[in-house]
Amino acid sequence: MRRAMRIASVRIIGIDPGLRRTGWGVVDTDGVRLTYVASGLVVSRPDSELACRLRELYEAIAGVIATFKPAEAAVEETFVNENPRSTLKLGQARGIALLAPAMKGLPVAEYPANLIKKTVVGAGHAEKGQVQAMIGFLLPKARFESADEADALAIAICHASHRGIRALAARGARSLGGVGA
């Protein structure tokens, strides 16, 4: 008699970093199915000093992690704006988005925007509306109120799709003694 192997569910938080608005989305995956858990938005006060805004982001993301207890995190890679100051500020917010889960001991993956869109929609240059429509299809119970939340859920979905490949690559690199890692 053959028994079906049951794969343990993994909780993933996706983070769409921004200094003004950082979206977050939490999903569970068993390798086949995705289940919406929660999503939301972290907003920093624009009239505060930069250091205080970054602290607000860190504390809020750490609070979300403490509440929902994800096992893994994924963050969107930074794209370069035409405005170097905006890019630098986004990079600082992204640093916080990487630091908060790392400080809680979570492995953190990073994905470029085109890969996230290609994974969710099938096209690397998909419009935001297409991404949101596919999230509604993939996570029918999802209730997101902003594009930033939708993007964070898309990041989590992308990680759920690619995490197995990443694990195999890491195992292969370890078995080769770190060669090519």
Stockholm file with secondary structure:
# STOCKHOLM 1.0

chainA/1-181         MRRAMRIASVRIIGIDPGLRRTGWGVVDTDGVRLTYVASGLVVSRPDSELACRLRELYEAIAGVIATFKPAEAAVEETFVNENPRSTLKLGQARGIALLAPAMKGLPVAEYPANLIKKTVVGAGHAEKGQVQAMIGFLLPKARFESADEADALAIAICHASHRGIRALAARGARSLGGVGA
#=GR chainA/1-181 SS CCCCCCCCCEEEEEEECCSSEEEEEEEEECSSCEEEEEEEEEECCTTSCHHHHHHHHHHHHHHHHHHHCCSEEEEECCCCCSSHHHHHHHHHHHHHHHHHHHHTTCCEEEECHHHHHHHHTSCTTCCHHHHHHHHHHHCTTCCCCSHHHHHHHHHHHHHHHHHHHHHHHHHHHHHTTTTTC
#=GC SS_cons         CCCCCCCCCEEEEEEECCSSEEEEEEEEECSSCEEEEEEEEEECCTTSCHHHHHHHHHHHHHHHHHHHCCSEEEEECCCCCSSHHHHHHHHHHHHHHHHHHHHTTCCEEEECHHHHHHHHTSCTTCCHHHHHHHHHHHCTTCCCCSHHHHHHHHHHHHHHHHHHHHHHHHHHHHHTTTTTC
//
